[in-house]
Amino acid sequence: MSDSTGSKSDRTRDELAAEALELDAADPLRTKRAEFVLDDEVVYLDGNSLGALPRAVAGRVADVVERQWGRLGIRSWTESGWWTAPERVGARVAALVGAGPGQVVVGDSTSVNVFKAVVAAVRLAGRDGGGRDEILVDAATFPTDGYIAESAARMTGCRVRAVDAGSVAAEAGPRTAVALVNHVDYRTGRLHDLPGTTAAVHAAGARVVWDLCHSAGALPVGLDAHDVDFAVGCTYKYLNGGPGSPAYLYVRRDLQPRFDSPLPGWNSHADPFGMAPAYTPADGAARGRVGTPDILSLLALEAALDVWDGVAVEAVRAKSLALTDFFLRCVRAYVPAGRAEPVTPAAHDERGSQVSLRCEPDAERVMAELVRRGVVGDFRPPDVLRFGFTPLYTGFADTERAARVLGEVLAG
């Protein structure tokens, strides 16, 4: 019996491994992998936490440090384009989230940009009248978004009401000023309905702020096409900007003249070097700036975005779905029944670019063993294994190997 079972298992493994090689050979994005620094002995499936290092970044950062800062010094604010970098890099991010030029500025952290956007949205609601004093928040949001919403509520005299992300459209009402929603749930990988939710929130007379941390660079977003008011996101996940790379803020063009940032700084002044005691906001995306740009990490991000040259986000999305479909098939083939159950939706229109598996009771130990064996994902308490698939550098052979090693660990 064991020989027969082993032979069947071997055939399944051989068939999946062969299929993976065929899929890799046919992959139109396969050459992009060479543009990243990767260890071929390791399967890196944690790009939804920290993207891999693009090869071009190290040389570019060295130039920024040694020549631009080291030799040109303060002249680099103009001669090397430091001053315009937040908008210049913002335009490149904008292209990846479906926004036209002049609507995205890069700088600060995601948390800071969430605060700017939520408070500005509440202020817009106040000017529009109607007694709107409610901030709707995705109940399963990344914790910081919830913390920021609570602080914004205290500052503006609003209350926070947490609802399921899928219910935001139905829950928005006459008291809602703004809804803060994650496009992709960080824990489960569930993709939420950005077009439908945005339209419903607008129909209720409110504004919406989308957190794109787990979707930008992994799938089409369509901010302009879907009339989104505000959006924020980080750049160190699927955009591969590096640890702590600056976040971005999108303000729809027609809202920019009314965008009242709660953090006005000299960098967002209409005449920043005039040093006037009274604040006059700049026009356009620059109104979202605050203080001096973090040039080293900002220009590292600019170099990292070079990997997107010639890449269509739609092609990335197609590969993402193919990778995650294949991973789920391999998990079903390799993992003992009942040991790891997907919590990520099977439906393509509800799935981001990660697969989360519920693994009880020892998920943390299992992930530690996977990492020891060269498969890097991550663990979220109490029982979730997360595997992020970055189509620019993740291959199908990586995917098959990850599921096979997971099966071996769980069988052991």
N, C-alpha and C positions, 0 to 999 in steps of 0.2 A: 504493500500500500504506500509506504513512504517513498519508494522509488518512483511509483507512478505519479504521486503528488509532486515530487521534486521535478520530474520531467515536464509536467504541465507548467509548473512555476518557471522553470528554465525557458520553456518555449515562450511564455508570456513576456518574460524579461527580454529575451532576444528580439521578439517582435516589436516591443515598445522601443527598445534601443535602436533598432533599425529604422523604425518610423521617425524617431527623433533626428537621426542623421539625414534622412530624406527631407524633412521639414527645414532643417538648418540649411541644406544645400539650396533649397528653393526660396529662402528668406531674402526679400529685397533689401532688408536692413542689415544683413549679416556683416557687411564690411565696416559698419560703425563701431563694432566691438574693438577694433584695433585702435580707435581713438581714445581708449580709456586705459588706465593703469589697473590691471586685474591680475590676480594670481590664478593661473590655470588649474592649480590644485584645489581651489576653493570655489564653491558655488555660492555666489553672493546674492542673496534674496532679501536684502535689507535696504534697498534703495528707497523704500517708502519711509525710512527714518533718516538715512544719510546716503546720498548718491555717491557713486564711484568717482574717482578723480579723473577728469579729462586730461590727456597728456599735454595739451597746449598750455595748461594753467601755470605749471611751475616756471616755464621760461618767461611767460608774460609777467608773472609776479616778480620774478627776479629783475626784469627790466624796470618795472615800476619802482622797486626799492632802490636798485643800484643807479639807474640813469635818471628817471623822472624825479625821485626824491633826493637821491644822493648827489647828482650833479646839477640838475636844474633847480632843485629846491622849490621855493614858492612860485617860481615862474611856471611851474607845471599846472597851476590852477587855470592858466589860460593856454599856454603853449602845448600842454599835454591833454587838454580837454577835461581836467578834473571837475571844473565848475558845472559843466553841462552833463556830467555822467549820470546823475539820477534820472534825467529825462531820456537820455540817449539809450541807456540800458533798459529803461522802462518801455521804450518803443519796441525793443526786441522781445521783452516778456509779453507785451501787448499782442504781438503777432501770434503767440502761442496760446492765448486765451480768448482769441476772437475779438480783439478791441482795436479800433483805429488809433492812429497816432494822436499824441497829446492828451491821453486819458490815464496813463499809468506812470507813476513815479516810484522809483526804487529807493528804499531807505528805511531805517528803523527796524523794529522787529514786528512779527505778525501781531503780537499782543498790543503794541503801541498803535498799529494801524487799525486794529479792531476798535480800539478806544476812539480814535479819531472818527471812524466811519459811523459807529453807533451814536455817539454824542451828536455828530453833525446831522444824522438822520432825525434824531429826536428834535433838534432845533428847527429843522425844516418843517416837521409836523406841527410844532408850536406856532410857527409863522403862518402855516396854512390854516390854523384854527381847528375847532372841533373837539377840544379837550382830550386829545390823545395822550395817554399817560402809561402806556403798556409797552414793554419790550418782550416780544416772544423769543424764546430761546429753544433750540433743539435740545431736548432733555438728555440725549446721549452725547452731547457735544464734548469736544476736547475740553478738559477742565478749565484751562486758562480762559477760553472764550466765555465760559460761565462766570468766572471771577470778574472779568472785565465788564460783562453786562451788569453784574450787581453793582460794581463801582459806578458805572455810567448812570444807573438808575438812581443811586443815592445823590449823584451830582445834579441830576436833572429833575428830581421829584417824581420819577416814574416807579413802577413796580415791575418786577420780572416774573413772567409766567413761563414755566417749562412745559413743553408739549412734545410729543413724538414728532420727529422730523417729517414723517409722512402725513401728519395731521396739521401741519402749519397752514396749509392752504385753507383748510376748513375752519381752523381756529382763529384766523385773523378777522378782526371785527372793528367796530367803530371806535374802540378805545386804543387800538393798536397803532403805535407810532412806527415801529420797525420790527422786522423779524430777522434774527441772526441765525443762519443755517449753514451747516457743513455740507459741501457738495458730496463728499464721500466720507462715510463714517470711519474714523481712524481705527476702531477696534474690529469691526466686522467686514469692512470693505464694501458696504452697501452704498450704491450710487443713488442719490436722491434726485427728484424731478425738478431740475432747475427751471426749465421753461414754464411748466405748469404751476409750480409754487410761486414764481415771480409774478405771473399773470394774475393769480388769485389774490396775492397780497396787494397788488396794485388795484385790483377791483374793489378791495376793502378800503382803499384810500391810504394805504400805508407804504412804507419803503422797505427794501430788503437789502441785507448785507450778506454776501456769500463768502464763506471761508473755502478757498480753493487749494489748501495745502496738500491734499491727497488726490488732486485731479489735474492740476496744471502740469503739463508735460507728459501726461499719460493718456489724455483723451480730449476731444474737442469740447470747448466750454461755451463759446458763442455769447460773450457778454453783450456785445452790441446787438446781435441778432435777436436776443431775448429781452432787450430793454432793461437790463440789470441796473440798479441804482449805484451800488457800491460793491466792491469785492476786494478781498485781501488774500495774501498767501505768502508762504515762505519759498525760498529758492534753493534750499539744501537737500531736498528730496529728489523728485524726478527731474529737476532742473540742474542738479549736480553742481551747485555753487560753492559747496564746501561748508564745514561746520560753522554755524553762526553767520552764514552769509545773509545779507540784508533782505528784508521782505519787500512787498510792494503794495501799493494802494491804487485801486481803480476808482475814479469818480466819473460817472457818465457826463459827457460833454455839456449837455444842457443844464446840468445841476451845478457845474463848476462855479458860475458866478454867485451862487447861493451857498456854496460849501463853506460853512463856518467852523473851522477846525478848533477844537478845544486846546490845541497845542500850537499856538502861533509862535513862530521863531524867526530869528533874523534871516534865515535862509529862505523863508517863504514870503518875505516882505517884497513889495513891488520895487523897492529901491534898497536892496540889502546893504549897500555900502554907504547909503545916506545917513545911517545911524540915527534916524528920526525917533523921538520918544514915543510918537503915536504909531500904531500899527496899521498899515495899509496892505491888504493881501495882494499877492501876485496873481496874475491871470493864469489860467490853464492848470496843467498838472503840477506846476511848481508850487501851487497853493498847498499841496499836501506835504511839502518839505517842513522840517523843523529846524534842526541844527546842522552843524558841519557834517557833510557826508563822510561815511566811513570808507575812505578811498581804497585802502588795500583790499578789503573784502569785496568792495563794489567792483573793482577792476578784475579781481579774480573771477567773479561771476560773469563779467563781460566776456572774458576769455573762455569760460566754460560753455557759454551759449553758442560758441562757434560750432559745437558738435551738431547743432540744429540746422546748419547750412544745408539746403537741398532736401530737407526732411519735411514731409507733410504730416501734420498731427493725425490725420485720418489713417495714414499707413501705420503709425504707432498704435493707434487704437485697434486696428485690425489684428496686429501681431499680439497685442496685449490680450485680447479675447482668445486668440488661438493658443497662446501660452497657458493661460489660466484654465481653459477647457482641457488642454492636454494634461496639465498637472492634476486636475480633478480625476481624470480617467486613470492616470497612473496611481493616484492615491487609492482609488477603488480596487485596483489590481494588486497593489503591494501591501496595503495596510490591513492588519487583521480586523475583522468586522467588529464594530463597536468601540474601537480604540481611538479614533479621531474622526469627528463628524463635522462637515463643513457648516459654518455659520454665514458664509458669504453666499449671497443669492446665486442660483444657477442661471437666472434670466440675464441675458446680456445687457438689457437696458436698466438693470438694477445692480450691476457689478462694476466696481472700479478696477484697479490694476493690482489688487492683492487678493490672496486667498487666506482666510482665517479658519482654523480648525479648532474645535473644542476638544480638548484632550484631558480627561479626568482619570485619576486625581493628581497626576504628576507632570503637568505641562512644563513647569519650570525645569525640572530635571531632564525631561526629554529634549528641550531646546538646548540646554547646556551640553548634552551628549551629541546632538546634531552639530553644534559648533565645533566640538572637539574632533568630530569626524569630517570637518570641512564643508558643512552646509550651514550657512549663516542666515538665519532668520531672526525673529525676536519673539519675546513672550510678553503677554499682557495679563495681569492678574484678573481673576484667579486661575483661569484654565484655558487661555487662548494662545495658540501658536499662530504667528503671522508670517506670511511669506509674500514679499513684494516683488513684482515682476517689472523690470525696467526694460522695455523692448529695444532700446538702443544698444544694450550690451548683454541682455539675458538671452540664452539660446535654448533650443528644445532639448539638446543633450543635457544641459544644466538641469533643466526641469525634470527630465526622467531620472537623473541621478539623485536629485533631492528627494523625490518621492520614494525611490528605492531605498535610500539610506534611512528615511523616516520609517519605512516598513520594517527594516532590519532592527532598528532601535525599539520599535514598539513590539515586535515579535519577541525580542530578547527580554 
